Amino acid sequence: MKKKDSFFESLVVGRSVFAKAMARQADTRCHYGRLLTGQSRPKTDRFKPMQGKKFHHRTLLSSPCHLNFLANRLHVLFNPLVLNQQTLGRAANFSGVGLHSGNRVSMTILPAPANSGVRFRRVDLEGKPEIEARVENVSETNRSTTLAKGNVKIHTVEHVLAALAGFGIDNAIIELDSNEPPIADGSSREFSKIIQGAGIVPQAEKREAFTPSEPIEMESGETLMILFPADSFKITCTSAGKGGRFTQFYSTEVTPKTWDQELSHARTFCFFEEIELLIKNNLIKGGGLENAIVIRDDAVLTTEPLRYPEEFVRHKMLDIVGDLSLVGKPIRGHLIAVKPGHATNCEFAKLIVAQMNKPLRAAQAFGPPPAEQKNDAERTALLQKLQGSAELDVKQVMQVLPHRYPFLLIDGVSKVEGNKVTAFKNVTINEPYFQGHFPGHPIMPGVLQLEAIAQTAGILMLRRVENLGQIAYFIAAEEVKWRKPVLPGDVLIIEVELTKVRGKLGKARGVCKVDDEIVSEAEITFMIRSESE
């Protein structure tokens, strides 16, 4: 037999270097795994050495179609380093209750076309609205990750997203008939099972992974996250409760094999003293010891023994896999995380997206004239602020909006979070409009409060990655109400929430407040267009 023929035959027998290379580089998880890892052959071995038969390996490995055949026959799970995108072989179904909502829910994960990414579809709502699994759609991170688009929300998305990312699935549609995927047993184990049952098939289009061009670092309170460039995705994580309780450490490269064996079974957990607050916040309605571990003092309350010695930190890593999948591409890097959580995971994902989109077109979308543009490093730092929740001072606002005195009606941004942004305007007696509105009785014109809402919405639109390089044109206002006069010395707080985006049209709702009282409000409509249109 020729060298190459015997080389492939060793895959079937499971004892050669090729089997080891497959385990290392493709991270296969075969139904007959012991054969492929060189262990003793089970008595029920179906694969027998070929006797006098030529195996045409060149034909079998020549196309994605044949790779699909091989995957289906051997139940192979390809790793994130494969060259082509992947989706499911068929629909996968699972039903249960939502952890926080407590609602009964049926979930179906469907195959999706190449380059379509992962998205959720609410089949219980009119029009079956969809939300892309992208970090710009994150609206809440309190004990879980919530995606929102307009008034449509999907809660606790991280566990099912982690299962898809762990197996290297690029494209899928997740249909739900409620607002939250089922919690199952609190891990991703059941989701991994249905994905394996559906099979994973390669697609013709190439996969584009992200490798950081330089380390990405974020520090927030006790949390530290750093991503270094690497050839594969690796997570090194330390978790700890208050006072260092149950401090755990674990490190692993994330491949389909390690995902399935080392991370996917780790269950969610909480400390006993947190339960009352969670219930008061209308959370964990579907929670119980059948789907979560409770830590009380030094005792671990669970319906079964811990699945891993470091189950708590491994679940934190599971959450990281799910939350960072929101960047939209496989990551090739070594992530070091200390005391991570959903909020910091998602903020870090935004920093990854910011570097991913270099060189930036963002400054051109709402930016100042070219003579005043900053260099790439400064603009990158600015977009990182917008992708996070950091404050913007007036100079940074002027790097984002094209408006200038006397028509710049925002002095700073205090918070950017999900589909919401909060800005402020210090109203002084020196404002030029007070000279005529009205002499002796200065009042800020209501139409300028409306303009302040529109400018604040512009800040919010820049934050959405799909609108980079575009301009938002203010085209309509509805439900406009002016409730109280705004006087010199007032601090105008402008709060805006994006409520709807359809094609190039979008809507937002804004309110202006003084001393926590609403002074004006409106719903505005805008159109997204490029400068050349």
Secondary structure, DSSP 8 states (H G I E B T S, - for coil): --HHHHHHHHHHHT-SHHHHHIIIII----TTHHHHTT----TT------SS----HHHHTSSHHHHHHHHHHHT----TT-SEEEEESS-EEEEEE-TTT--EEEEEEEE--TT--EEEEETTSTT--EEE--GGGEEE-SSS-EEEETTEEE---HHHHHHHHHTT---EEEEESSSS---TTSSSHHHHHHHHHH-EEEEEEE---B--SS-EEEEETTEEEEEEE-SSEEEEEEE--GGGTT-EEEEEE--HHHIIIIITT---EEEGGGHHHHHHTT--TT--TTT-EEEETTEEE-SS--SSTTHHHHHHHHHHHHHHGGGSS-B-EEEEEES--HHHHHHHHHHHHHHHT-S--HHHHH---GGG---HHHHHHHHHHHHTT--B-HHHHHHH----TTS----EEEEEETTEEEEEEE--TT-GGGGTS-TTS----HHHHHHHHHHHHHHHHHHSGGGTTEEEEEEEEEEEEE-S---TT-EEEEEEEEEEEETTEEEEEEEEEETTEEEEEEEEEEEEEETT-
